Amino acid sequence: MFFILLTRYTGPDRSEQVLEAHRKWLFAKYAQGSFVFSGGFGSFRAGPAGELAALAMVEAESYDAAKAIVDSEPFFVNADCTQELLPFTPRVRTSNLDRIFGDELIVVERDGLVGR
């Protein structure tokens, strides 16, 4: 099953230490096959307070399994963000994903980092 994760960063702790913990956590989840894609909204601010936000697609066996995955994210554990997890059923996709996203993205295979 697939899920869309919307994260809104609400807490003050955006330290390099928490960010590094987030990156390690995220790349490990990609290597395990739990994440399909992720990214931030850039300068767009989501929510009534103008919070920074990010979006991800998660793959898990059930909602509870997906929730267990995302609830271990370091910003969430530190109460520095809120999360909304929504079931998602893909119906249509483009065949040009690599062309659209280009070479700027980090690519992670189930067994580890592949490249940019």
KAKA-V469502 format. One record per residue. N is the residue number from 1. PHI is phi in whole degrees, -180 to 180 (* if undefined). PSI is psi in whole degrees, -180 to 180 (none if undefined). BURIAL is b if it has 16 or more other ideal C-beta (glycine too) atoms within 10 Angstrom, else e. Layout:
{{N:PHI:PSI:BURIAL} {N:PHI:PSI:BURIAL}}
This chain:
{{1:*:151:e} {2:-112:151:e} {3:-140:146:b} {4:-101:130:e} {5:-110:119:b} {6:-107:121:b} {7:-115:131:b} {8:-117:123:b} {9:-85:116:b} {10:-116:-19:e} {11:-88:166:e} {12:-82:-16:e} {13:-86:94:e} {14:-117:37:e} {15:-66:158:e} {16:-61:-33:e} {17:-64:-47:e} {18:-70:-39:b} {19:-62:-42:e} {20:-65:-40:e} {21:-62:-40:b} {22:-62:-47:b} {23:-61:-45:e} {24:-61:-45:e} {25:-60:-48:b} {26:-63:-49:b} {27:-64:-34:e} {28:-65:-38:e} {29:-68:-37:b} {30:-63:-47:b} {31:-62:-31:e} {32:-80:-9:e} {33:88:12:e} {34:-83:-27:b} {35:-110:140:b} {36:-100:-46:e} {37:-157:162:e} {38:-161:159:b} {39:175:166:e} {40:-95:169:e} {41:-90:10:e} {42:64:-130:e} {43:-82:-8:e} {44:-68:135:e} {45:-109:125:e} {46:-101:149:b} {47:92:164:e} {48:-65:-26:e} {49:-97:6:e} {50:72:38:e} {51:-71:151:b} {52:-65:149:b} {53:-144:159:b} {54:-142:160:b} {55:-133:143:e} {56:-147:156:b} {57:-110:128:e} {58:-115:142:b} {59:-116:127:b} {60:-154:166:b} {61:-73:-25:e} {62:-158:171:e} {63:-61:-44:e} {64:-61:-39:e} {65:-66:-41:e} {66:-64:-42:b} {67:-62:-41:b} {68:-63:-37:e} {69:-64:-54:b} {70:-74:-25:b} {71:-71:-11:e} {72:-94:3:e} {73:-67:133:b} {74:-56:-41:b} {75:-63:-39:b} {76:-68:-44:b} {77:-59:-37:e} {78:-83:4:e} {79:60:35:e} {80:-102:9:b} {81:-158:164:b} {82:-113:155:b} {83:-130:142:b} {84:-124:121:e} {85:-113:119:b} {86:-122:132:e} {87:-60:143:e} {88:-139:131:e} {89:-116:104:e} {90:-66:139:e} {91:-122:-33:e} {92:-143:143:e} {93:-145:160:e} {94:-83:154:e} {95:-89:2:e} {96:-110:33:e} {97:-59:-45:e} {98:-63:-40:e} {99:-67:-41:e} {100:-67:-46:e} {101:-83:-23:e} {102:70:-162:e} {103:-94:7:e} {104:-80:-17:e} {105:-89:148:e} {106:-77:134:e} {107:-112:127:e} {108:-122:124:b} {109:-89:170:e} {110:-57:-29:e} {111:-98:7:e} {112:139:-174:e} {113:-67:132:e} {114:-103:-49:e} {115:166:-167:e} {116:-106:none:e}}
